[in-house]
Amino acid sequence: MADLYAYTDGACSGNPGPGGWGVLLRALDDDGKIAKERELKGGEPDTTNNRMELLAAINALECLSHPSTLTVVTDSAYVKNGVTGWIFGWKKNGWKTSARKPVKNVDLWKRIDEAQLRHQVTWKWIKGHAGHEENERADELARAGMEPFKPKKSKS
């Protein structure tokens, strides 16, 4: 059985502003060599960095056609802490924070909660922009996903 990893990242030009998300999915064989690889990206014209980080993880989970065991690797403490900790209290409190305020990005938190139910997911945080090859590739994909939504520069 192959090990499956999803490296995810989000990017935003301005916050809010045009944004993109990227995913590098990688299956490793029993020898730890790359058996299969898939890249995903997308974006929105007016969004936030946190929404793009969440959408990267959501798309990584939703693109899998059958229940899988995988490790999602993110450089977003917001995503990792939210999905492994905060979300349990939010759900118990009717999607309210401990301060009884509505959870920001609740639509995406509900979606990620639903998406991960099909899978056995391990969440791992890594430091972003620290030379981690797969995270750097996910960042490139996120920036490429954002590109169509960035304002065009006029030629002078």
trRosetta pair geometry for C-beta under 8 A, 3 or more apart (Angstrom, degrees):
i j d omega theta_ij theta_ji phi_ij phi_ji
1 30 7.9 87 53 -77 39 90
2 27 4.2 36 144 179 143 102
2 28 5.8 158 -167 70 87 42
2 29 5.8 -45 -108 -97 94 38
2 30 7.6 -94 -94 -47 53 57
2 35 5.3 -101 -117 38 137 149
2 36 7.5 31 178 24 170 103
3 27 7.1 155 77 -157 44 54
3 28 4.5 -9 56 53 97 105
3 32 7.8 6 29 -110 130 58
3 71 7.5 0 176 7 98 111
4 25 7.2 -11 -168 -170 93 90
4 26 7.4 160 -152 86 48 46
4 27 5.2 -19 -99 -101 74 77
4 28 7.9 -160 -71 18 30 72
4 68 5.7 -32 55 169 162 127
4 69 6.7 133 37 87 110 57
4 70 4.0 -60 99 -105 107 94
4 71 7.3 160 93 21 58 67
5 25 7.3 164 88 -154 53 45
5 26 4.9 -12 61 62 98 93
5 27 7.8 178 22 -81 68 32
5 28 7.3 38 -1 -14 108 105
5 70 6.6 167 -90 -166 21 89
5 71 5.1 -20 -112 67 74 95
5 72 7.9 150 -164 -93 56 25
5 73 6.1 8 -172 -6 104 115
5 134 7.3 -11 125 -176 133 164
6 23 5.8 -21 -167 -162 96 106
6 24 7.4 154 -158 78 45 48
6 25 5.3 -13 -105 -102 77 74
6 26 7.9 173 -82 21 33 67
6 57 7.6 112 118 -131 129 56
6 60 3.7 102 -177 -168 147 135
6 61 7.5 -125 21 -55 174 57
6 70 5.8 47 -9 157 100 134
6 71 7.3 -175 28 91 68 47
6 72 4.8 -20 68 -112 106 70
6 73 6.9 174 84 23 49 71
7 23 7.0 145 75 -158 53 50
7 24 4.3 -6 55 57 107 100
7 25 8.0 -159 23 -71 68 29
7 26 7.2 24 -5 3 103 111
7 73 4.8 -22 -106 70 67 109
7 74 8.0 160 -159 -77 46 42
7 134 4.0 -167 -64 147 165 107
7 135 5.7 -129 -171 -79 121 49
7 137 6.9 70 94 68 140 98
7 138 4.4 -136 126 -46 95 131
8 21 7.3 -9 -168 -175 91 98
8 22 7.2 163 -152 88 48 54
8 23 5.3 -10 -102 -103 76 78
8 53 7.2 100 132 -161 108 60
8 56 3.7 138 -171 134 104 114
8 57 4.9 116 134 -70 176 62
8 60 5.4 -90 -74 -32 119 140
8 72 6.3 0 -1 -170 123 96
8 73 7.1 158 18 77 73 53
8 74 5.0 -22 66 -95 101 87
8 76 7.8 -54 102 12 102 114
8 79 7.6 -93 95 115 131 171
8 138 5.7 172 -151 -161 8 144
9 21 7.2 171 92 -153 46 58
9 22 5.3 -7 60 58 89 95
9 53 7.2 -40 -163 -113 33 72
9 56 5.8 179 50 -130 22 170
9 74 7.4 160 -80 -141 52 67
9 75 6.2 19 -106 28 94 109
9 76 7.8 154 -126 -30 51 102
9 128 7.2 119 -123 -123 114 118
9 135 6.4 107 -61 -164 126 69
9 138 3.8 126 4 126 109 105
9 139 4.6 -60 123 -75 165 57
9 141 7.3 122 56 60 103 92
9 142 4.6 -102 103 -27 93 140
10 19 6.6 8 -180 179 96 115
10 20 7.2 172 -155 92 57 45
10 21 4.9 -23 -104 -103 77 80
10 22 7.8 177 -83 20 33 68
10 49 5.7 132 114 -170 115 59
10 50 7.5 110 87 -123 157 6
10 51 7.4 162 -157 84 152 45
10 52 2.9 138 -159 112 115 92
10 53 3.7 -104 11 -59 133 52
10 54 7.4 17 -55 17 148 48
10 55 6.8 101 -99 48 117 88
10 56 5.2 -138 -59 -16 81 123
10 76 6.9 32 24 -61 108 138
10 142 5.5 173 -135 -141 19 139
11 19 6.2 172 92 -154 52 71
11 20 5.1 -4 58 58 98 86
11 21 7.6 -179 20 -80 69 36
11 22 7.7 24 -2 -2 106 105
11 49 7.1 -27 -155 -123 17 84
11 52 6.2 -97 38 132 34 156
11 139 6.7 96 -61 -156 119 69
11 142 4.0 130 -2 132 104 115
11 143 5.1 1 53 -74 171 63
11 145 7.7 137 44 60 106 97
11 146 5.4 -91 90 -27 108 143
12 15 5.1 86 112 -89 138 80
12 16 7.2 -89 -171 -145 133 39
12 17 5.6 120 173 61 89 91
12 18 7.2 163 -153 90 60 41
12 19 4.0 -21 -101 -100 78 103
12 20 7.9 179 -76 21 45 56
12 47 6.5 -127 -113 92 113 85
12 48 6.1 -16 -100 -173 162 29
12 49 4.1 -111 10 -71 129 72
12 52 5.8 -176 -56 4 93 141
12 146 7.3 -174 -104 -113 30 140
13 17 4.8 -106 88 121 61 133
13 18 5.1 1 45 62 107 89
13 19 7.2 -165 15 -79 65 52
13 146 6.3 133 -12 166 104 138
13 150 5.8 42 33 -108 160 103
14 17 2.6 103 67 -43 104 144
14 18 7.3 70 40 25 103 62
15 48 5.5 64 -160 -141 80 75
15 49 5.3 -28 -114 -13 119 101
16 19 7.9 -76 -157 -31 68 119
16 46 5.7 44 155 -177 123 73
16 47 6.0 -175 -149 94 96 14
16 48 5.1 -64 -95 -73 78 74
17 46 6.9 -54 -144 -127 14 54
17 47 7.5 -48 70 53 34 54
18 43 6.8 29 177 168 85 124
18 44 7.3 -171 -149 94 54 50
18 45 5.6 -38 -105 -150 81 40
18 46 7.1 -32 -77 -71 47 39
18 47 7.4 36 -156 29 20 87
18 146 5.4 114 136 -170 97 92
18 149 3.7 168 -145 115 115 104
18 150 4.9 -157 73 -80 160 54
18 151 7.6 -163 -21 -19 137 65
19 43 5.8 -176 99 -152 48 87
19 44 5.6 1 59 54 90 84
19 47 4.0 -89 28 71 131 114
19 48 6.9 -12 -53 62 156 10
19 49 6.8 -163 -123 -86 130 41
19 51 6.9 104 89 77 162 100
19 52 4.3 -129 161 -62 125 133
19 146 5.5 -70 179 -108 19 108
19 149 7.2 -30 33 81 36 147
20 41 6.4 7 180 -174 111 98
20 42 6.8 176 -150 95 72 34
20 43 3.6 -37 -97 -90 75 110
20 44 7.9 177 -81 18 43 57
20 52 6.2 55 79 -145 22 133
20 141 7.8 -154 143 129 117 55
20 142 4.6 142 106 178 93 56
20 143 6.1 150 64 -94 139 10
20 144 6.8 175 169 68 159 39
20 145 3.1 146 -162 86 111 89
20 146 2.9 -109 -17 -42 113 75
20 147 7.1 21 -58 -5 150 59
20 149 7.4 174 -61 31 89 120
21 41 6.7 174 88 -148 54 54
21 42 5.7 -6 53 60 93 78
21 43 6.8 171 12 -83 66 56
21 52 4.6 -169 -68 -171 89 78
21 53 7.3 -174 -114 -74 104 17
21 55 4.5 -142 -35 92 163 102
21 56 3.8 -154 -170 -66 110 82
21 59 6.6 135 114 16 133 136
21 141 7.9 -12 130 117 40 95
21 142 5.3 -22 -139 -118 18 89
21 145 5.7 -61 47 89 43 161
22 39 7.4 -18 -167 -169 92 91
22 40 7.0 157 -156 87 46 60
22 41 4.7 -6 -104 -102 76 90
22 56 6.1 -4 54 -121 34 118
22 137 7.7 -146 142 130 133 59
22 138 4.6 160 102 -172 104 56
22 139 6.7 -147 52 -53 138 6
22 140 6.8 152 -156 74 174 48
22 141 2.6 133 -144 93 128 100
22 142 3.7 -104 -1 -44 103 63
22 143 7.5 -21 -31 13 136 54
22 144 7.0 79 -87 43 124 93
22 145 5.8 -167 -65 -7 80 125
23 39 6.9 159 85 -156 62 46
23 40 4.1 3 53 54 109 103
23 41 7.3 -163 23 -68 69 51
23 56 5.5 163 -64 -167 87 81
23 59 5.7 -146 -22 96 143 107
23 60 4.6 -177 -136 -78 139 91
23 63 7.6 166 93 13 157 144
23 138 6.4 15 -111 -129 21 99
23 141 6.8 -102 28 108 33 153
24 37 7.1 -20 -172 -163 84 99
24 38 7.9 154 -160 81 41 47
24 39 5.8 -13 -106 -105 63 79
24 134 5.4 -150 82 -164 143 87
24 137 4.9 57 -63 102 147 118
24 138 5.0 -106 -1 -70 100 82
24 141 6.7 173 -53 -9 82 145
25 37 6.8 152 86 -158 63 47
25 38 4.4 -7 59 60 113 93
25 39 7.4 -159 22 -75 76 31
25 40 7.2 48 -13 -5 107 105
25 60 6.5 161 -79 -141 99 87
25 63 7.3 -122 -48 86 151 133
26 34 6.0 -65 -161 -127 105 96
26 36 7.5 164 -153 88 41 56
26 37 5.2 -1 -107 -109 73 82
26 134 6.9 -86 -6 -124 144 131
27 34 7.5 95 74 -161 53 57
27 35 4.8 -62 106 65 96 104
27 36 4.3 17 43 51 116 95
27 37 7.5 -143 25 -67 70 45
28 32 5.4 -7 177 -145 129 36
28 33 6.5 141 -155 66 79 25
28 34 6.3 -52 -103 -96 66 38
28 35 6.1 123 -155 0 14 96
29 32 7.2 -56 69 12 64 16
29 33 5.2 -10 39 59 107 82
29 34 7.8 23 -2 95 87 9
29 35 4.2 118 -51 -63 87 116
34 37 5.8 -1 -176 -48 123 110
38 63 7.7 -161 119 135 141 141
39 137 7.7 -101 -111 156 118 111
39 141 5.7 -153 -172 -103 108 138
40 59 5.5 -162 130 140 146 126
40 60 7.3 -173 46 -81 138 59
40 63 6.2 -135 -70 -56 153 160
40 141 7.1 73 80 172 40 142
41 141 4.3 -145 -80 175 115 90
41 142 6.8 -155 -133 -81 99 29
41 144 5.4 -5 180 85 167 100
41 145 3.6 -148 171 -66 97 107
42 55 7.0 -100 76 145 114 129
42 59 6.8 165 17 -82 126 160
42 145 4.9 17 58 -153 14 125
43 47 7.8 -153 -174 22 66 139
43 52 7.5 4 -124 -119 67 115
43 145 4.0 155 -43 145 97 81
43 146 4.6 161 -120 -90 143 40
43 147 7.5 166 -3 28 162 49
43 148 6.5 157 61 50 131 92
43 149 5.1 -141 128 0 125 130
44 47 4.3 83 78 -34 123 129
44 51 7.6 -43 38 116 143 128
44 52 7.6 -146 26 -84 103 91
44 149 6.4 63 113 -100 21 165
45 149 4.4 -154 -97 -152 57 114
47 51 4.8 -118 -176 75 106 134
47 52 6.0 110 122 -50 133 92
48 51 4.8 97 56 6 80 102
48 52 7.1 -148 95 -4 43 87
48 105 8.0 -112 59 -72 125 118
49 52 5.8 -60 -151 38 33 110
49 53 6.4 36 152 -22 67 104
50 53 5.6 -50 -146 34 34 113
50 54 6.4 33 154 -16 65 105
50 76 7.5 132 -125 -157 60 133
50 78 5.4 -83 -127 133 101 162
50 104 7.4 39 104 121 151 121
50 105 6.1 -127 122 -40 113 152
51 54 5.7 -56 -150 39 32 111
51 55 6.2 31 153 -19 66 108
51 105 5.8 -166 -91 -114 78 123
51 108 6.2 172 -137 -31 72 159
52 55 5.6 -51 -141 38 33 111
52 56 6.5 42 155 -26 63 99
52 142 6.6 93 161 -154 124 115
52 146 7.9 1 -125 -75 149 107
53 56 5.9 -50 -155 26 29 114
53 57 7.0 22 152 -10 61 104
53 74 6.8 87 -170 -164 100 124
53 76 3.9 100 -164 -77 142 162
53 78 6.2 91 89 71 152 116
53 79 5.0 -136 142 -41 111 123
54 57 6.0 -61 -155 39 35 106
54 58 6.1 34 151 -21 70 110
54 78 8.0 -73 -55 116 89 110
54 79 6.0 -180 -85 -101 60 103
54 105 6.1 158 -9 168 164 142
54 108 4.2 72 134 152 145 138
54 109 7.3 -69 -140 -66 141 55
54 112 6.1 -101 -165 -47 93 135
55 58 5.3 -51 -139 39 35 115
55 59 6.0 34 162 -19 68 106
55 108 6.7 -76 -63 -132 69 130
56 59 6.2 -58 -148 38 24 107
56 60 6.5 30 152 -23 60 106
56 74 7.5 137 94 -114 122 105
56 138 7.1 78 -165 -176 140 115
56 142 6.7 -33 -84 -90 131 110
57 60 5.6 -52 -151 31 32 116
57 61 6.6 23 155 -12 65 106
57 72 5.7 63 -136 -174 95 144
57 74 6.3 -20 -75 -76 114 135
57 79 5.5 155 -25 -165 148 139
57 83 7.4 -130 152 -42 158 154
57 112 6.0 30 105 -124 114 123
58 61 6.0 -65 -155 41 30 104
58 62 5.8 16 158 -11 70 117
58 108 6.5 -106 -47 -159 143 89
58 111 5.4 20 -129 121 135 114
58 112 5.1 -96 -84 -84 88 79
58 115 5.6 146 -145 -2 68 163
59 62 5.7 -58 -129 46 31 105
59 63 5.9 36 168 -30 66 109
60 63 6.5 -57 -147 26 19 109
60 64 7.8 23 153 -27 52 101
60 70 8.0 -156 151 124 108 150
60 72 6.0 127 103 -118 148 107
61 64 6.5 -56 -169 15 35 111
61 72 7.4 -29 -59 -77 94 135
61 112 7.1 111 28 -142 148 65
61 115 3.9 102 109 149 132 118
61 116 5.7 -69 -134 -76 154 61
61 118 7.5 134 175 53 99 107
61 119 6.2 -131 -143 10 96 142
61 121 7.2 -26 -103 -84 116 139
62 115 5.1 -67 -62 -129 81 125
64 67 7.8 80 126 -112 122 13
64 68 4.9 -94 -174 3 149 132
64 70 7.5 -146 -75 -19 154 146
64 118 7.6 176 84 107 113 126
64 119 6.7 66 70 -79 152 128
67 118 5.0 -136 -100 166 82 80
67 119 5.8 -179 -155 -91 66 53
67 120 7.7 64 171 -9 97 78
68 118 8.0 35 21 122 67 93
68 119 5.1 -13 61 -126 67 107
68 120 7.4 -123 112 36 40 73
69 119 7.0 163 -89 -173 28 84
69 120 4.3 -13 -110 67 78 111
70 119 6.2 -28 26 -179 99 135
70 120 7.6 134 20 78 54 63
70 121 6.1 -13 70 -113 78 68
70 122 7.4 -145 109 32 39 77
71 121 7.6 127 -109 -164 27 59
71 122 4.6 -28 -109 72 78 103
71 123 7.7 168 -160 -86 63 15
71 124 5.7 16 -180 -2 108 121
72 121 5.9 4 -4 -164 110 110
72 122 7.3 176 23 83 66 49
72 123 5.4 -19 66 -112 99 64
72 124 7.0 170 84 27 48 73
73 124 4.8 -23 -106 75 71 106
73 125 7.9 152 -158 -100 58 14
73 126 5.9 15 -176 -2 102 118
73 134 6.9 55 81 104 143 128
73 135 7.0 -102 128 -75 113 93
74 79 5.0 -70 144 77 165 133
74 80 5.5 -170 68 -52 118 97
74 123 7.2 -23 19 -164 111 90
74 124 7.4 146 24 80 64 53
74 125 6.1 -37 77 -108 76 61
74 126 7.5 160 82 27 27 76
75 125 7.0 95 -125 -163 28 71
75 126 5.6 -54 -90 78 75 72
75 127 6.5 32 -137 163 101 15
75 128 3.1 96 171 -65 152 96
75 129 7.6 105 -170 -3 161 65
75 132 8.0 171 -74 47 116 138
75 135 5.6 86 -44 -153 120 130
76 79 4.0 62 96 11 119 106
76 80 6.4 158 92 -8 65 85
76 125 7.6 -116 68 -124 36 96
76 128 7.9 46 -54 -48 52 129
77 80 5.7 -60 -139 47 34 107
77 81 5.4 26 166 -12 72 115
77 125 6.0 47 -94 -136 63 146
78 81 6.5 -56 -132 44 15 101
78 82 5.9 16 162 -21 55 119
79 82 5.8 -62 -142 39 21 112
79 83 6.1 4 170 -6 63 114
79 112 7.9 -147 -150 -141 92 165
79 123 7.8 -154 127 -156 88 127
80 83 6.6 -65 -142 42 20 98
80 84 6.1 -10 170 8 61 119
80 123 5.1 158 -135 155 79 121
80 124 7.5 -68 -119 106 128 11
80 125 4.3 -63 -32 -66 173 107
81 84 6.5 -72 -132 52 22 92
81 85 5.4 -38 -174 38 63 121
81 86 6.1 54 136 -13 81 108
82 85 7.1 -79 -115 56 8 76
82 86 4.8 -46 -128 49 51 120
82 87 5.7 74 163 -45 67 93
82 109 6.7 -105 165 -115 126 108
83 87 5.7 23 -122 -15 33 138
83 112 6.0 -87 -99 135 117 131
83 113 7.7 -166 -130 -81 83 65
83 116 7.1 114 -165 -27 123 160
83 123 5.9 155 88 -82 119 158
84 87 7.9 88 18 20 14 107
84 123 5.2 -137 -54 54 120 142
85 88 6.9 -76 -179 18 29 104
85 89 7.9 2 150 2 65 105
86 89 6.1 -67 -166 42 46 106
86 90 6.0 44 146 -24 80 110
87 90 5.4 -55 -144 37 36 116
87 91 6.2 36 159 -21 69 104
87 109 6.2 -175 -113 -172 104 111
87 113 6.1 175 -174 -87 139 112
88 91 6.1 -53 -150 34 27 108
88 92 6.5 26 152 -17 61 110
89 92 5.5 -57 -145 39 33 113
89 93 6.0 15 159 -5 69 114
89 98 6.5 -11 153 -67 142 88
90 93 6.0 -70 -144 49 25 100
90 95 5.3 30 166 -124 94 42
90 96 6.9 172 -145 52 64 28
90 97 6.9 -14 -101 -87 88 45
90 103 5.0 39 -143 -70 131 144
90 106 8.0 -166 174 -117 133 91
90 109 6.9 -31 108 150 159 151
91 94 8.0 49 -176 -64 28 15
91 95 6.8 22 -97 -66 39 64
91 113 7.4 135 -73 -134 127 157
93 96 4.4 -101 133 59 111 88
93 97 7.4 -83 93 59 151 6
93 98 7.4 -158 -49 -87 166 41
93 100 7.5 -128 178 -104 129 57
95 102 6.9 14 127 -150 92 69
95 103 5.0 -98 -180 15 76 119
95 106 5.2 66 -176 -139 129 128
95 109 7.6 148 -134 85 103 131
95 110 7.5 -19 -101 -65 134 104
96 100 5.2 2 165 -146 133 41
96 101 6.4 143 -161 64 82 25
96 102 6.3 -55 -109 -94 68 35
96 103 6.7 -145 -109 -32 16 82
97 100 6.8 -64 69 6 69 14
97 101 4.8 -5 34 55 115 82
97 102 7.6 19 -6 84 89 11
97 103 5.9 138 -53 -84 79 68
102 106 6.5 -71 172 -36 94 136
103 106 4.6 110 80 -83 97 93
103 109 6.0 -47 133 25 137 158
105 108 4.6 -35 171 40 98 113
105 109 5.9 107 111 -26 85 93
106 109 5.4 -54 -140 39 36 112
106 110 6.2 38 159 -21 68 103
107 110 6.1 -57 -153 35 25 109
107 111 6.5 24 149 -18 61 110
108 111 5.3 -53 -145 37 37 115
108 112 6.2 35 157 -18 69 103
109 112 5.9 -52 -143 37 31 107
109 113 6.2 36 154 -23 63 107
110 113 5.6 -54 -148 35 30 116
110 114 6.4 28 154 -16 64 107
111 114 5.8 -57 -149 39 30 109
111 115 6.1 29 154 -21 66 110
112 115 5.5 -52 -139 38 32 113
112 116 6.3 26 163 -17 66 107
113 116 6.5 -62 -149 35 22 102
113 117 7.2 39 149 -38 56 99
114 117 5.9 -44 -163 6 35 119
115 118 6.9 -55 -178 21 40 106
115 119 7.8 -2 145 12 66 112
116 119 5.8 -78 -156 53 52 97
116 121 4.9 -66 -150 7 107 146
126 130 7.3 -134 154 47 94 126
126 132 5.5 51 144 -54 144 170
126 135 5.9 -128 88 -62 129 145
127 130 4.2 53 102 -21 106 147
127 132 7.5 143 71 -19 68 125
128 132 8.0 -86 -123 33 32 118
128 135 6.2 -149 -122 166 61 133
128 139 7.3 119 -161 -75 103 127
129 135 8.0 -110 -40 125 31 120
129 136 7.8 96 -108 -95 42 80
129 139 7.4 92 -74 -87 74 164
130 135 7.6 23 44 75 80 146
131 136 7.1 -4 -144 -49 23 129
132 135 3.9 46 87 22 112 118
132 136 6.4 169 79 -19 55 85
133 136 5.8 -58 -149 33 25 112
133 137 6.6 23 154 -18 62 104
134 137 5.6 -50 -150 34 35 112
134 138 6.5 38 150 -19 65 102
135 138 5.5 -50 -148 35 35 113
135 139 6.4 41 150 -21 64 104
136 139 5.5 -52 -152 35 33 116
136 140 6.6 38 148 -21 64 101
137 140 5.5 -48 -150 32 36 114
137 141 6.5 37 151 -18 65 103
138 141 5.6 -53 -150 37 34 113
138 142 6.4 38 149 -22 65 104
139 142 5.6 -50 -147 34 33 113
139 143 6.5 31 154 -17 64 104
140 143 5.8 -56 -150 38 30 110
140 144 6.3 31 151 -18 65 107
141 144 5.5 -54 -146 38 33 112
141 145 6.2 36 152 -22 65 105
142 145 5.6 -53 -149 35 31 114
142 146 6.5 30 152 -19 63 106
143 146 5.6 -54 -149 35 34 113
143 147 6.7 58 149 -48 62 92
144 147 5.5 -28 -154 -5 36 123
145 148 8.0 -54 179 20 34 95
146 149 5.9 -82 -170 49 53 105
146 150 6.3 60 142 -44 87 100
147 150 5.9 -47 -149 10 35 114
